[in-house]
Amino acid sequence: MVEVTKIGNKTLVMDGKILSLFRKGSLLRQMYYGGYEDFDGANGGVWKKYINIPIKTVPLEYAQYLIEIDDTNVSVYNAKGDLKAQASIASEFWSLVRSDGFDIRAFDHLFRQLWFWVEEFDYANKIAKIWIKLPEFSEELNIAFGNSYASESSYNNPKEVFEWYDDFTEDTLANYNMNYPDQWSVDTEKGWLVFIHTPNRIDDLDIPLSMKDYRVFTRMMTNDGSGQIWHTAVTKRLPNGDNVQIAHKVAGPSGYAEQPRIGKYIAGKLTVIYAKDQNTYANNWYEYETWFIGDYIKFRWAGPASVISEVVVTHTDAHFNTEGSVRIHLHRDNAGSVYSYIDLIIIHKSIDPATFGTPRIMEF
């Protein structure tokens, strides 16, 4: 509804929650009334609406959830990728959100801002992926939008959302444990962790986390043109020195058809519980995602278009369901120097303590 009021030679126009003052057809001032203005980076504007996701089972510990918004749906997923809640309400989001997504904010039922990370935001194709760190005892999960003046939020920080996040845009070697630190370096310009393999030397990149259930995402590449390199996307290093691992083997330009595999080293003996023939190639980036959740292991790897696969294994082996640190293991089989690169590591909890009601759009 539009209301027009004359004040001398000025005209006051009220359109929804926008108040505009004109003189002889020229806009003198415009402001919003109503809405919400207390989030960071408001820049004098207000947030008009938010996606409200009720929580039916209140989490007793913090967890990470993924909110996906496409051209139709707002969807909530847990760490395993299970759909938790969904509603066809995305059109209102895309009609008001900034084209750069800078007005996105996350908050709880007490209007406290939450840590979040916008993994992807494609305004033209209407695709948004937003990770949220949901605190314990939260009763709502909310996504605010619709402030055209907003600057990017300081709460958009993956290092606060996840258990571990490193894109190697800073020199973070001191955060890791390794056998041969002189063989590692960080190329901050490219955002790569670089490892130079020398003959008969195996190195482990240990991440000092002790967790039972988690997901690890890594992206790695080797420039090897002749020999063989083991890329272990995840090794769960147990307190007694044993480990369970997800391994991937890369050889020269012609590829190598033996791995990936899921196995365990117990008392120095390797037992393979899953293996797949899969051609893999040097000089290609490979993405690895691994979930350890109770008796459930999920492993997904992707590289060139012909190398995309996924496996889910359920088991009764207690070793896989034991708390342990995270290790990335790199092994050069034969002589000659070669480089391996890692450009991203993300680790988050794989627990799923909350249940959600149907998402809806609310006004402030």
Residue frames as qw, qx, qy, qz and C-alpha x, y, z in Angstrom:
[[0.000, 0.889, 0.458, 0.000, 0.00, 0.00, 0.00],
 [0.422, 0.202, 0.013, 0.884, 1.35, 3.43, -0.97],
 [0.164, -0.858, -0.435, 0.218, 0.37, 6.53, 1.03],
 [0.413, 0.391, 0.102, 0.816, 1.13, 10.08, -0.20],
 [0.281, -0.816, -0.384, 0.328, 1.14, 13.15, 2.04],
 [0.364, 0.696, 0.061, 0.616, 1.79, 16.78, 0.96],
 [0.510, -0.672, -0.225, 0.488, 3.85, 18.97, 3.33],
 [0.011, -0.788, 0.171, 0.591, 4.21, 22.43, 1.76],
 [0.538, 0.659, -0.398, -0.344, 6.31, 21.97, -1.38],
 [0.014, -0.380, 0.924, -0.026, 7.41, 18.52, -0.29],
 [0.838, -0.034, -0.288, -0.463, 5.83, 15.11, -0.78],
 [0.337, -0.392, 0.814, -0.263, 6.10, 12.27, 1.74],
 [0.777, 0.150, -0.461, -0.402, 5.63, 8.82, 0.25],
 [0.494, -0.351, 0.745, -0.278, 5.23, 5.71, 2.42],
 [0.770, 0.278, -0.460, -0.344, 5.58, 2.45, 0.48],
 [0.860, -0.125, -0.474, 0.141, 5.60, -0.61, 2.70],
 [0.661, -0.642, -0.121, 0.368, 8.49, 0.05, 5.09],
 [0.517, 0.126, 0.168, 0.830, 10.22, 2.65, 2.92],
 [0.036, -0.885, -0.325, 0.331, 9.74, 6.34, 3.72],
 [0.523, 0.219, 0.301, 0.767, 10.74, 8.78, 0.92],
 [0.017, -0.807, -0.242, 0.538, 10.75, 12.59, 0.93],
 [0.505, 0.386, 0.451, 0.627, 10.55, 14.40, -2.45],
 [0.035, 0.725, 0.143, -0.672, 10.66, 18.07, -3.45],
 [0.464, 0.672, -0.215, -0.535, 9.51, 18.94, -6.97],
 [0.927, 0.315, -0.147, -0.144, 10.00, 15.33, -8.00],
 [0.448, 0.556, -0.626, 0.313, 13.55, 15.07, -6.64],
 [0.819, -0.386, -0.413, 0.098, 14.34, 12.59, -3.87],
 [0.101, -0.827, 0.336, -0.440, 15.65, 14.44, -0.82],
 [0.204, -0.414, 0.809, -0.363, 15.89, 11.59, 1.66],
 [0.811, -0.068, -0.456, -0.360, 14.91, 7.96, 1.98],
 [0.131, -0.389, 0.809, -0.420, 14.88, 5.74, 5.03],
 [0.531, -0.190, -0.806, -0.179, 13.46, 2.48, 6.27],
 [0.444, -0.385, 0.433, -0.683, 11.21, 2.17, 9.25],
 [0.957, -0.106, 0.138, -0.230, 10.59, -1.14, 10.97],
 [0.768, 0.453, -0.416, 0.179, 13.01, -3.90, 10.16],
 [0.810, -0.536, 0.005, 0.239, 16.10, -4.74, 12.22],
 [0.355, 0.878, -0.217, 0.235, 19.29, -2.73, 12.37],
 [0.521, -0.757, 0.382, -0.098, 21.46, -4.22, 15.13],
 [0.945, 0.060, 0.175, 0.269, 23.49, -6.76, 13.15],
 [0.438, -0.530, 0.307, 0.658, 27.07, -5.88, 12.24],
 [0.258, -0.038, 0.590, 0.764, 27.71, -3.97, 9.02],
 [0.256, 0.693, 0.645, -0.197, 24.23, -2.38, 8.86],
 [0.307, 0.042, 0.298, 0.903, 25.60, 0.88, 7.39],
 [0.242, 0.169, 0.122, -0.948, 22.40, 2.72, 8.25],
 [0.559, -0.032, -0.565, -0.606, 20.08, 0.18, 6.62],
 [0.616, -0.198, 0.579, -0.497, 17.85, -2.47, 8.14],
 [0.015, 0.039, -0.974, -0.223, 17.13, -6.11, 7.50],
 [0.545, -0.038, -0.150, -0.824, 13.61, -6.63, 6.22],
 [0.920, -0.070, -0.111, -0.369, 13.07, -10.39, 6.33],
 [0.135, -0.515, 0.842, -0.084, 14.62, -13.63, 7.47],
 [0.712, 0.015, -0.659, -0.240, 14.36, -17.35, 6.89],
 [0.510, -0.449, 0.519, -0.518, 13.12, -18.87, 10.12],
 [0.653, 0.105, -0.744, -0.099, 13.91, -22.55, 10.69],
 [0.671, -0.555, 0.208, -0.446, 12.27, -23.76, 13.92],
 [0.270, 0.354, -0.876, 0.185, 14.17, -26.33, 15.96],
 [0.796, -0.319, -0.279, -0.432, 12.04, -29.19, 17.26],
 [0.890, -0.320, -0.191, 0.264, 14.81, -31.08, 19.07],
 [0.080, -0.964, 0.243, -0.079, 17.11, -28.62, 20.84],
 [0.767, 0.354, -0.442, 0.302, 20.79, -29.62, 20.41],
 [0.705, -0.702, -0.013, 0.094, 22.71, -30.35, 23.59],
 [0.572, -0.411, 0.322, 0.633, 26.04, -29.69, 21.88],
 [0.266, 0.712, -0.200, -0.619, 27.07, -27.44, 19.02],
 [0.683, 0.199, 0.651, 0.265, 27.02, -28.75, 15.45],
 [0.031, 0.398, -0.385, -0.832, 27.42, -27.56, 11.86],
 [0.545, 0.508, 0.658, -0.105, 24.57, -27.56, 9.34],
 [0.204, -0.051, 0.516, 0.830, 24.39, -26.62, 5.68],
 [0.397, 0.650, 0.415, -0.498, 21.63, -24.36, 4.32],
 [0.295, 0.045, 0.651, 0.698, 21.19, -24.60, 0.55],
 [0.352, 0.653, 0.320, -0.589, 19.01, -22.13, -1.34],
 [0.342, 0.124, 0.688, 0.628, 18.24, -22.69, -5.01],
 [0.149, -0.151, -0.319, -0.924, 15.67, -21.02, -7.26],
 [0.588, -0.405, -0.506, -0.484, 12.82, -22.80, -5.48],
 [0.797, -0.460, -0.391, 0.016, 13.77, -24.39, -2.15],
 [0.139, -0.716, 0.540, -0.420, 15.41, -23.58, 1.13],
 [0.918, -0.074, -0.387, -0.030, 16.91, -26.86, 2.38],
 [0.383, -0.733, 0.508, -0.240, 18.71, -27.87, 5.58],
 [0.871, 0.212, -0.440, 0.042, 21.27, -30.70, 5.52],
 [0.716, -0.650, 0.245, 0.073, 23.35, -32.44, 8.15],
 [0.182, -0.696, 0.625, 0.303, 27.02, -33.40, 7.73],
 [0.524, 0.018, 0.832, 0.184, 26.17, -36.67, 5.98],
 [0.124, 0.065, -0.535, -0.833, 24.13, -34.78, 3.40],
 [0.038, -0.466, -0.883, 0.030, 20.78, -35.99, 4.76],
 [0.149, -0.481, -0.266, -0.822, 17.89, -33.62, 4.11],
 [0.155, -0.213, -0.730, 0.631, 16.58, -32.34, 7.45],
 [0.211, 0.691, 0.495, -0.482, 13.97, -29.77, 6.36],
 [0.236, 0.084, 0.539, 0.804, 12.81, -28.06, 3.19],
 [0.263, 0.717, 0.510, -0.396, 10.30, -25.48, 1.94],
 [0.459, 0.459, 0.460, 0.606, 9.61, -23.82, -1.43],
 [0.154, -0.926, -0.264, 0.223, 10.18, -20.26, -0.22],
 [0.625, -0.182, 0.201, 0.733, 13.38, -19.26, -2.03],
 [0.296, 0.660, 0.389, 0.570, 11.77, -16.67, -4.34],
 [0.281, -0.945, -0.146, -0.086, 11.39, -14.15, -1.49],
 [0.677, -0.518, 0.197, 0.485, 15.04, -14.58, -0.57],
 [0.550, 0.135, 0.424, 0.707, 16.29, -13.90, -4.10],
 [0.114, 0.819, 0.404, 0.391, 13.94, -10.93, -4.53],
 [0.313, -0.944, -0.021, -0.100, 15.54, -9.03, -1.61],
 [0.781, -0.420, 0.163, 0.432, 19.07, -10.35, -1.00],
 [0.045, 0.835, -0.346, -0.425, 21.99, -8.25, -2.27],
 [0.827, 0.511, -0.209, -0.102, 23.54, -9.47, -5.51],
 [0.363, 0.559, -0.681, 0.303, 26.85, -10.03, -3.66],
 [0.753, -0.334, -0.567, 0.014, 25.21, -11.70, -0.65],
 [0.291, 0.308, -0.476, 0.771, 26.83, -9.23, 1.78],
 [0.456, -0.384, 0.158, -0.787, 23.57, -8.80, 3.73],
 [0.803, -0.181, -0.557, -0.112, 23.37, -12.45, 4.80],
 [0.170, -0.498, 0.616, -0.586, 23.41, -12.88, 8.58],
 [0.626, -0.212, -0.749, -0.054, 22.75, -15.87, 10.84],
 [0.211, -0.389, 0.460, -0.770, 21.17, -15.57, 14.28],
 [0.212, -0.183, -0.946, 0.162, 19.39, -17.61, 16.94],
 [0.260, -0.685, -0.655, -0.184, 16.10, -17.23, 18.83],
 [0.388, -0.748, -0.248, 0.478, 17.64, -14.55, 21.08],
 [0.393, 0.916, 0.023, 0.074, 18.85, -12.55, 18.04],
 [0.487, -0.666, 0.462, 0.325, 22.46, -13.42, 18.82],
 [0.566, 0.668, -0.399, -0.273, 24.58, -13.52, 15.67],
 [0.919, -0.148, 0.359, 0.074, 25.99, -16.91, 14.73],
 [0.199, -0.532, 0.655, 0.499, 29.20, -17.83, 12.94],
 [0.798, 0.470, 0.348, -0.148, 28.58, -18.82, 9.33],
 [0.282, -0.401, 0.603, 0.630, 30.45, -19.36, 6.07],
 [0.677, 0.596, 0.075, -0.425, 29.08, -18.68, 2.59],
 [0.645, -0.165, 0.658, 0.352, 30.66, -21.54, 0.65],
 [0.257, 0.229, 0.647, 0.681, 28.97, -20.52, -2.59],
 [0.221, 0.676, 0.401, -0.577, 26.82, -17.59, -3.69],
 [0.210, 0.087, 0.645, 0.730, 25.74, -17.33, -7.33],
 [0.289, 0.438, 0.339, -0.781, 23.12, -14.62, -7.64],
 [0.392, 0.334, -0.478, -0.712, 22.63, -15.05, -11.41],
 [0.494, 0.024, -0.830, -0.256, 21.93, -18.79, -11.17],
 [0.651, -0.478, 0.069, -0.585, 20.24, -18.59, -7.75],
 [0.858, -0.072, -0.470, 0.192, 22.54, -20.92, -5.82],
 [0.163, -0.734, 0.430, -0.499, 23.63, -20.29, -2.22],
 [0.823, -0.168, -0.517, 0.167, 25.37, -22.68, 0.21],
 [0.170, -0.723, 0.312, -0.592, 25.71, -21.42, 3.76],
 [0.642, -0.107, -0.696, 0.305, 27.34, -23.36, 6.62],
 [0.403, -0.728, 0.061, -0.552, 26.15, -22.47, 10.11],
 [0.334, 0.103, -0.800, 0.487, 27.71, -23.23, 13.49],
 [0.562, -0.558, -0.336, -0.511, 24.61, -23.93, 15.56],
 [0.029, -0.430, 0.679, -0.594, 25.28, -23.50, 19.30],
 [0.257, -0.257, -0.912, 0.189, 23.94, -25.85, 21.94],
 [0.010, 0.529, 0.648, -0.548, 20.47, -25.00, 23.30],
 [0.127, 0.138, -0.312, -0.931, 19.47, -23.06, 20.17],
 [0.419, 0.416, 0.712, -0.380, 15.72, -22.97, 19.58],
 [0.581, 0.771, 0.195, -0.172, 15.78, -21.36, 16.12],
 [0.545, -0.149, 0.433, 0.702, 18.12, -21.12, 13.16],
 [0.304, 0.868, 0.303, -0.249, 17.59, -17.89, 11.20],
 [0.534, 0.078, 0.362, 0.760, 19.06, -16.36, 8.04],
 [0.106, 0.807, 0.243, -0.528, 18.54, -12.60, 7.65],
 [0.433, 0.189, 0.507, 0.721, 18.57, -10.82, 4.28],
 [0.105, 0.801, 0.519, 0.280, 17.24, -7.71, 2.59],
 [0.268, -0.857, -0.025, 0.440, 19.54, -4.86, 3.69],
 [0.678, 0.665, 0.121, 0.288, 20.77, -3.17, 0.52],
 [0.014, 0.926, -0.292, 0.240, 23.24, -1.02, 2.51],
 [0.840, -0.492, 0.226, 0.037, 24.97, -3.87, 4.36],
 [0.258, 0.700, -0.665, -0.023, 28.67, -4.60, 4.17],
 [0.747, 0.078, -0.660, -0.009, 30.06, -8.12, 4.48],
 [0.715, -0.654, 0.007, -0.249, 29.68, -9.58, 7.96],
 [0.031, 0.639, -0.728, 0.245, 32.64, -10.26, 10.23],
 [0.711, -0.159, 0.595, -0.340, 30.74, -13.39, 11.30],
 [0.878, 0.453, -0.083, -0.134, 31.29, -14.88, 7.82],
 [0.028, -0.722, 0.684, -0.099, 34.38, -16.79, 8.97],
 [0.887, 0.063, -0.426, -0.167, 34.97, -20.49, 8.21],
 [0.407, 0.305, -0.709, 0.489, 37.72, -20.73, 10.83],
 [0.320, -0.171, 0.529, -0.767, 35.08, -20.07, 13.50],
 [0.804, 0.049, -0.114, -0.582, 32.49, -22.39, 11.93],
 [0.901, 0.161, -0.400, -0.038, 34.56, -25.57, 11.49],
 [0.830, -0.514, 0.086, 0.199, 36.88, -27.57, 13.71],
 [0.507, -0.382, 0.416, 0.652, 39.67, -26.88, 11.22],
 [0.554, 0.794, 0.250, 0.026, 39.85, -24.68, 8.12],
 [0.391, -0.591, 0.368, 0.602, 42.98, -23.83, 6.18],
 [0.674, 0.711, 0.202, 0.018, 43.15, -22.38, 2.66],
 [0.750, -0.154, 0.161, 0.623, 46.88, -21.61, 3.04],
 [0.251, 0.850, 0.139, 0.441, 46.55, -17.93, 2.28],
 [0.288, -0.855, 0.361, -0.238, 48.65, -17.46, 5.44],
 [0.460, 0.390, -0.770, 0.209, 51.74, -19.33, 6.62],
 [0.741, -0.437, 0.134, -0.492, 50.17, -21.79, 9.06],
 [0.686, 0.261, -0.670, 0.111, 52.86, -24.49, 9.23],
 [0.000, 0.322, -0.696, 0.641, 53.22, -23.96, 12.97],
 [0.693, -0.123, 0.207, -0.680, 49.68, -25.31, 13.43],
 [0.935, 0.159, -0.255, -0.190, 50.67, -28.79, 12.19],
 [0.603, -0.531, 0.589, 0.084, 52.93, -31.60, 13.37],
 [0.806, 0.544, -0.207, -0.109, 55.19, -33.26, 10.79],
 [0.917, -0.214, 0.125, 0.313, 58.17, -35.60, 10.60],
 [0.590, 0.036, 0.244, 0.769, 60.24, -33.51, 8.17],
 [0.082, 0.863, 0.321, -0.380, 59.24, -29.84, 8.49],
 [0.181, -0.552, 0.417, 0.699, 62.07, -28.79, 6.16],
 [0.214, 0.137, 0.824, 0.506, 60.21, -30.49, 3.29],
 [0.069, 0.750, 0.658, 0.001, 57.09, -28.37, 3.73],
 [0.142, -0.123, 0.008, 0.982, 56.39, -24.78, 2.73],
 [0.253, 0.707, 0.599, -0.280, 53.35, -22.54, 2.22],
 [0.221, 0.184, 0.415, 0.863, 52.84, -20.64, -1.04],
 [0.100, 0.536, 0.544, -0.637, 50.49, -17.93, 0.26],
 [0.224, 0.367, -0.309, -0.848, 50.13, -16.31, -3.17],
 [0.422, 0.013, -0.773, -0.474, 48.68, -19.48, -4.69],
 [0.699, -0.303, 0.251, -0.598, 47.11, -20.69, -1.44],
 [0.892, 0.144, -0.425, -0.055, 48.98, -24.02, -1.52],
 [0.635, -0.604, 0.482, -0.018, 50.74, -26.14, 1.04],
 [0.660, 0.592, -0.454, -0.083, 53.74, -27.61, -0.79],
 [0.779, -0.436, 0.450, 0.017, 55.54, -30.85, 0.06],
 [0.478, 0.641, -0.577, -0.168, 58.70, -31.96, -1.74],
 [0.973, -0.166, 0.146, -0.061, 59.16, -35.73, -1.68],
 [0.129, 0.703, -0.697, -0.057, 62.76, -36.90, -1.48],
 [0.670, 0.149, -0.711, -0.153, 63.71, -40.57, -2.00],
 [0.603, -0.170, -0.751, 0.208, 62.57, -43.02, 0.67],
 [0.032, -0.040, -0.501, 0.864, 61.11, -40.39, 2.97],
 [0.249, -0.576, -0.726, -0.280, 57.50, -40.59, 4.10],
 [0.021, 0.105, -0.348, 0.931, 55.85, -37.71, 5.87],
 [0.202, -0.603, -0.772, 0.007, 52.71, -37.25, 7.88],
 [0.073, -0.371, 0.029, -0.925, 50.85, -34.00, 8.35],
 [0.303, -0.406, -0.817, 0.275, 49.17, -34.32, 11.74],
 [0.235, -0.552, -0.137, -0.788, 46.28, -32.09, 12.75],
 [0.148, 0.065, -0.793, 0.587, 46.02, -31.96, 16.54],
 [0.615, -0.202, -0.028, -0.762, 42.34, -32.83, 16.96],
 [0.026, -0.014, 0.982, -0.188, 40.98, -35.67, 19.06],
 [0.602, 0.127, 0.044, -0.787, 37.54, -36.48, 17.73],
 [0.503, 0.055, 0.859, -0.083, 35.42, -39.55, 17.18],
 [0.472, 0.613, 0.625, 0.109, 32.95, -38.48, 14.48],
 [0.028, -0.707, 0.138, 0.693, 33.98, -36.01, 11.81],
 [0.712, 0.636, 0.269, 0.124, 34.10, -35.12, 8.12],
 [0.396, -0.552, 0.340, 0.650, 37.31, -34.15, 6.36],
 [0.631, 0.753, 0.186, 0.028, 37.52, -32.39, 3.00],
 [0.429, -0.565, 0.397, 0.582, 40.89, -32.02, 1.25],
 [0.681, 0.729, 0.032, -0.070, 41.99, -30.98, -2.24],
 [0.546, -0.570, 0.508, 0.345, 45.38, -32.34, -3.39],
 [0.741, 0.658, -0.116, -0.063, 47.59, -32.75, -6.46],
 [0.669, -0.443, 0.427, 0.417, 50.97, -34.31, -7.30],
 [0.427, 0.774, -0.299, -0.360, 53.17, -33.37, -10.27],
 [0.560, -0.319, 0.748, 0.158, 54.71, -36.86, -10.37],
 [0.603, 0.540, -0.315, -0.495, 55.36, -38.08, -13.91],
 [0.534, 0.357, -0.763, -0.073, 56.86, -41.51, -13.33],
 [0.163, 0.081, -0.896, 0.405, 56.74, -42.90, -9.82],
 [0.450, -0.534, -0.665, -0.265, 53.88, -43.48, -7.42],
 [0.040, -0.274, 0.434, -0.857, 52.54, -41.47, -4.51],
 [0.267, -0.498, -0.819, 0.100, 50.11, -42.53, -1.83],
 [0.177, -0.355, 0.058, -0.916, 47.65, -39.80, -1.04],
 [0.273, -0.401, -0.843, 0.232, 45.82, -40.62, 2.15],
 [0.161, -0.618, -0.242, -0.731, 42.99, -38.13, 2.38],
 [0.569, -0.627, 0.195, -0.496, 42.29, -39.18, 5.97],
 [0.589, 0.034, -0.763, 0.265, 44.09, -41.29, 8.51],
 [0.591, -0.708, -0.006, -0.387, 42.53, -41.53, 11.94],
 [0.423, 0.404, -0.688, 0.430, 45.55, -41.91, 14.18],
 [0.741, -0.544, -0.359, -0.159, 44.58, -43.89, 17.29],
 [0.378, -0.853, 0.306, -0.188, 46.18, -43.23, 20.69],
 [0.829, -0.339, 0.422, 0.140, 48.12, -46.53, 20.61],
 [0.154, -0.531, 0.610, 0.568, 49.72, -45.71, 17.24],
 [0.392, 0.309, 0.830, 0.250, 47.41, -47.84, 15.09],
 [0.225, 0.383, -0.062, -0.894, 45.44, -46.10, 12.37],
 [0.530, 0.504, 0.682, 0.028, 42.56, -46.49, 9.98],
 [0.121, -0.441, 0.328, 0.827, 42.87, -44.83, 6.62],
 [0.639, 0.682, 0.325, -0.144, 41.30, -43.77, 3.37],
 [0.442, -0.439, 0.495, 0.606, 44.03, -44.03, 0.73],
 [0.622, 0.753, 0.134, -0.168, 44.40, -42.89, -2.86],
 [0.650, -0.287, 0.457, 0.535, 47.26, -43.76, -5.20],
 [0.450, 0.859, -0.003, -0.243, 48.41, -41.54, -8.08],
 [0.741, -0.119, 0.421, 0.510, 50.99, -42.46, -10.73],
 [0.257, -0.229, 0.394, 0.853, 52.28, -40.99, -14.01],
 [0.335, 0.257, -0.188, -0.887, 50.36, -39.45, -16.93],
 [0.412, -0.022, -0.806, -0.424, 48.91, -42.81, -18.00],
 [0.685, -0.402, 0.022, -0.607, 47.11, -43.21, -14.69],
 [0.114, 0.232, -0.924, 0.281, 47.08, -45.96, -12.13],
 [0.690, -0.250, -0.328, -0.595, 44.16, -48.32, -11.61],
 [0.479, -0.040, -0.824, 0.300, 44.35, -49.73, -8.10],
 [0.154, -0.347, -0.612, 0.693, 43.04, -47.36, -5.48],
 [0.279, -0.576, 0.408, -0.651, 41.10, -45.75, -3.65],
 [0.609, -0.147, -0.774, 0.093, 40.81, -48.03, -0.67],
 [0.525, -0.663, 0.175, -0.504, 39.55, -48.11, 2.89],
 [0.799, 0.057, -0.558, 0.217, 41.77, -50.04, 5.26],
 [0.546, -0.807, 0.144, -0.174, 43.45, -50.19, 8.65],
 [0.516, 0.444, -0.633, 0.368, 46.94, -50.68, 10.00],
 [0.736, -0.595, 0.119, -0.301, 46.69, -52.62, 13.24],
 [0.753, -0.471, 0.420, 0.186, 49.93, -53.85, 14.84],
 [0.135, -0.558, 0.605, 0.552, 51.74, -53.00, 11.60],
 [0.303, 0.171, 0.891, 0.292, 49.47, -55.17, 9.43],
 [0.307, 0.182, -0.200, -0.912, 47.30, -53.73, 6.66],
 [0.286, 0.365, 0.884, -0.058, 43.75, -55.01, 6.25],
 [0.163, 0.032, -0.352, -0.921, 41.75, -53.65, 3.30],
 [0.334, 0.368, 0.768, -0.403, 38.00, -53.63, 3.77],
 [0.537, 0.755, 0.337, -0.168, 37.20, -51.86, 0.50],
 [0.301, -0.408, 0.478, 0.718, 39.13, -51.20, -2.73],
 [0.594, 0.699, 0.331, -0.221, 38.11, -50.01, -6.19],
 [0.582, 0.106, 0.422, 0.686, 39.88, -49.94, -9.55],
 [0.135, 0.942, 0.257, -0.170, 39.98, -46.30, -10.56],
 [0.635, 0.372, 0.086, 0.671, 42.30, -44.63, -13.07],
 [0.252, -0.927, -0.117, 0.252, 43.89, -41.58, -11.47],
 [0.641, 0.573, 0.057, 0.507, 46.39, -39.14, -12.93],
 [0.482, -0.364, -0.130, 0.786, 49.19, -36.84, -11.90],
 [0.112, -0.020, 0.189, 0.975, 48.92, -33.08, -12.48],
 [0.359, -0.508, -0.529, -0.578, 45.22, -33.06, -11.64],
 [0.266, -0.294, 0.497, -0.772, 43.52, -31.73, -8.54],
 [0.475, -0.275, -0.825, -0.135, 41.59, -34.37, -6.61],
 [0.416, -0.445, 0.237, -0.757, 38.97, -33.63, -3.99],
 [0.442, -0.094, -0.880, 0.144, 38.46, -36.06, -1.13],
 [0.504, -0.440, 0.159, -0.726, 35.59, -36.09, 1.35],
 [0.485, -0.024, -0.860, 0.157, 35.57, -38.61, 4.17],
 [0.567, -0.513, 0.075, -0.640, 33.00, -39.07, 6.92],
 [0.354, 0.006, -0.884, 0.305, 33.59, -41.14, 10.06],
 [0.509, -0.302, 0.128, -0.796, 30.27, -41.42, 11.87],
 [0.777, -0.196, 0.464, -0.377, 29.84, -44.38, 14.20],
 [0.679, -0.020, 0.712, 0.178, 29.65, -47.51, 12.06],
 [0.563, 0.770, 0.301, 0.005, 29.31, -45.44, 8.88],
 [0.391, -0.438, 0.369, 0.721, 32.17, -44.47, 6.56],
 [0.565, 0.768, 0.302, -0.030, 31.53, -42.41, 3.47],
 [0.439, -0.420, 0.396, 0.688, 34.28, -41.60, 0.98],
 [0.549, 0.785, 0.287, -0.027, 33.85, -39.41, -2.07],
 [0.440, -0.426, 0.363, 0.703, 36.61, -38.46, -4.47],
 [0.526, 0.795, 0.301, -0.038, 36.51, -36.32, -7.59],
 [0.419, -0.410, 0.379, 0.716, 39.05, -35.18, -10.17],
 [0.139, 0.153, -0.568, -0.796, 38.72, -34.98, -13.93],
 [0.667, 0.025, -0.069, -0.742, 35.23, -35.64, -15.27],
 [0.773, 0.094, -0.598, -0.189, 35.97, -39.36, -15.60],
 [0.468, 0.023, -0.739, 0.485, 37.10, -39.70, -11.98],
 [0.408, -0.333, 0.224, -0.820, 34.13, -39.09, -9.73],
 [0.617, -0.160, -0.764, -0.094, 33.01, -41.78, -7.35],
 [0.426, -0.474, 0.360, -0.681, 31.50, -42.38, -3.95],
 [0.593, -0.080, -0.801, 0.015, 31.31, -45.32, -1.58],
 [0.533, -0.534, 0.266, -0.601, 29.51, -45.89, 1.70],
 [0.567, 0.092, -0.804, 0.153, 30.71, -48.67, 4.00],
 [0.644, -0.587, 0.142, -0.469, 29.07, -49.81, 7.22],
 [0.558, 0.301, -0.723, 0.275, 31.09, -51.92, 9.60],
 [0.755, -0.614, -0.192, -0.126, 31.31, -53.39, 13.09],
 [0.723, 0.145, -0.305, 0.603, 35.04, -52.75, 13.56],
 [0.415, -0.832, -0.272, 0.248, 35.59, -50.77, 16.75],
 [0.547, -0.205, 0.148, 0.798, 38.79, -49.24, 15.41],
 [0.154, 0.441, 0.426, 0.775, 36.83, -47.03, 13.03],
 [0.373, -0.772, -0.355, -0.372, 34.63, -45.79, 15.86],
 [0.685, -0.439, -0.251, 0.524, 37.47, -44.68, 18.13],
 [0.033, -0.988, 0.007, 0.149, 38.58, -41.16, 18.98],
 [0.762, -0.091, 0.247, 0.591, 41.77, -40.16, 17.20],
 [0.053, -0.686, 0.164, 0.707, 43.71, -37.30, 15.62],
 [0.710, 0.675, 0.163, -0.115, 43.56, -36.49, 11.91],
 [0.459, -0.487, 0.537, 0.514, 46.56, -37.27, 9.70],
 [0.694, 0.687, -0.075, -0.203, 47.34, -36.69, 6.03],
 [0.713, -0.356, 0.534, 0.283, 49.96, -39.20, 4.91],
 [0.566, 0.763, -0.224, -0.217, 52.12, -38.68, 1.80],
 [0.750, -0.315, 0.548, 0.197, 54.37, -41.49, 0.58],
 [0.456, 0.711, -0.429, -0.320, 56.80, -41.50, -2.35],
 [0.983, -0.040, 0.177, -0.037, 57.53, -45.06, -3.53],
 [0.853, 0.165, 0.136, 0.475, 60.64, -44.64, -5.68],
 [0.505, -0.337, 0.025, 0.794, 63.60, -42.34, -6.22],
 [0.200, 0.396, 0.365, 0.819, 63.58, -38.79, -7.55],
 [0.007, 0.294, 0.428, -0.854, 62.08, -35.59, -6.22],
 [0.104, -0.486, -0.664, -0.559, 58.48, -34.63, -6.88],
 [0.134, -0.092, 0.325, -0.932, 56.03, -32.14, -5.40],
 [0.173, -0.547, -0.815, -0.088, 52.61, -32.59, -3.83],
 [0.074, -0.232, 0.052, -0.969, 50.22, -29.74, -3.15],
 [0.146, -0.565, -0.789, 0.190, 47.29, -29.25, -0.78],
 [0.048, 0.315, 0.115, 0.941, 45.15, -26.16, -1.24],
 [0.523, -0.414, 0.014, -0.745, 42.31, -26.71, 1.23],
 [0.334, -0.105, -0.902, 0.251, 41.59, -28.66, 4.41],
 [0.489, -0.374, 0.044, -0.787, 38.20, -28.51, 6.17],
 [0.323, -0.117, -0.916, 0.208, 37.24, -30.64, 9.18],
 [0.431, -0.333, 0.118, -0.830, 33.90, -30.46, 10.94],
 [0.377, -0.050, 0.817, -0.433, 31.90, -32.42, 13.45],
 [0.298, -0.054, -0.788, -0.536, 29.63, -35.04, 11.94],
 [0.046, 0.313, 0.836, -0.449, 27.10, -35.16, 14.75],
 [0.224, -0.351, -0.506, -0.755, 23.45, -34.35, 14.09],
 [0.116, -0.206, -0.783, 0.575, 21.77, -33.40, 17.39],
 [0.293, 0.312, 0.216, -0.877, 18.91, -31.19, 16.13],
 [0.257, 0.450, 0.806, 0.287, 15.66, -31.77, 14.29],
 [0.006, 0.164, -0.093, -0.982, 13.99, -28.94, 12.39],
 [0.423, 0.597, 0.575, -0.366, 10.53, -27.72, 11.52],
 [0.547, 0.600, 0.453, 0.369, 9.51, -26.36, 8.12],
 [0.324, -0.158, 0.047, 0.931, 11.43, -23.22, 7.03],
 [0.135, 0.835, 0.530, 0.063, 9.37, -20.08, 6.52],
 [0.311, 0.404, 0.027, 0.860, 9.88, -16.40, 5.66],
 [0.325, -0.743, -0.495, 0.314, 9.35, -13.91, 8.49],
 [0.183, 0.795, 0.026, 0.579, 9.39, -10.12, 8.71],
 [0.394, -0.008, -0.520, 0.758, 11.33, -8.32, 11.42]]
